Amino acid sequence: MAIGVRHQEGQREAVLEFPPATQPPRFNAPQLKPQQIDTKLVARAIGSAVAAGWEPLSRGKTVVIVVDETGG
């Protein structure tokens, strides 16, 4: 699963990539809705992206940050 994030006032995006699920993917499965995604997990992943060097208020290319299943 990957989630694209951008600061409300920023210009630079980050794509947060999570590892694949342990179960095999289901083809033609519906996509997750925003309310199905744990906001605490996304918040930890954004914190990890900032710690890894993502500067959301700077200009530049989109960065891809790979995080673990806990968002770290």
Phi and psi in degrees as a GROMACS rama.xvg file:
@    title "Ramachandran Plot"
@    xaxis  label "Phi"
@    yaxis  label "Psi"
@TYPE xy
-131.349  142.453  ALA-2
-128.415  130.694  ILE-3
-91.9487  133.68  GLY-4
-131.608  149.972  VAL-5
-148.521  139.655  ARG-6
-66.1153  145.341  HIS-7
-56.7484  -37.8569  GLN-8
-102.622  -2.10743  GLU-9
-90.3408  173.31  GLY-10
-116.628  -19.4915  GLN-11
-97.8905  128.06  ARG-12
-96.5938  160.721  GLU-13
-131.662  141.078  ALA-14
-107.716  119.24  VAL-15
-96.8985  115.92  LEU-16
-103.272  124.783  GLU-17
-99.5937  154.093  PHE-18
-66.444  156.963  PRO-19
-66.1758  155.553  PRO-20
-66.1418  157.147  ALA-21
-73.3922  -23.4685  THR-22
-90.4492  152.72  GLN-23
-64.618  147.213  PRO-24
-67.2802  146.267  PRO-25
-98.4566  121.399  ARG-26
-74.12  145.617  PHE-27
64.9394  20.1847  ASN-28
-77.0474  144.75  ALA-29
-67.0937  149.157  PRO-30
-71.2322  154.909  GLN-31
-66.9412  142.92  LEU-32
-91.341  153.857  LYS-33
-53.4401  -36.0828  PRO-34
-72.7817  -10.6195  GLN-35
-89.2256  -8.17245  GLN-36
-96.7826  129.636  ILE-37
-67.7472  118.478  ASP-38
-67.4582  -29.9804  THR-39
-67.6751  -36.4354  LYS-40
-64.5416  -43.2518  LEU-41
-66.5871  -39.7491  VAL-42
-62.3309  -42.162  ALA-43
-64.2807  -39.7061  ARG-44
-66.0657  -38.6389  ALA-45
-66.2082  -41.2421  ILE-46
-60.2917  -39.5098  GLY-47
-65.9421  -37.5109  SER-48
-65.2929  -41.6446  ALA-49
-65.1212  -41.4307  VAL-50
-65.4445  -28.496  ALA-51
-82.4983  -4.26497  ALA-52
116.413  2.33612  GLY-53
-71.2639  126.097  TRP-54
-115.026  97.5444  GLU-55
-65.3279  -22.6216  PRO-56
-91.5283  -2.72408  LEU-57
-89.761  167.828  SER-58
-94.3141  154.192  ARG-59
148.528  -175.461  GLY-60
-73.2866  158.678  LYS-61
-64.3796  136.403  THR-62
-105.99  148.053  VAL-63
-109.84  123.11  VAL-64
-116.795  124.056  ILE-65
-95.5215  123.684  VAL-66
-117.535  164.354  VAL-67
-85.2687  -176.677  ASP-68
-67.1263  -15.5544  GLU-69
-95.5452  -1.06011  THR-70
89.328  4.70528  GLY-71
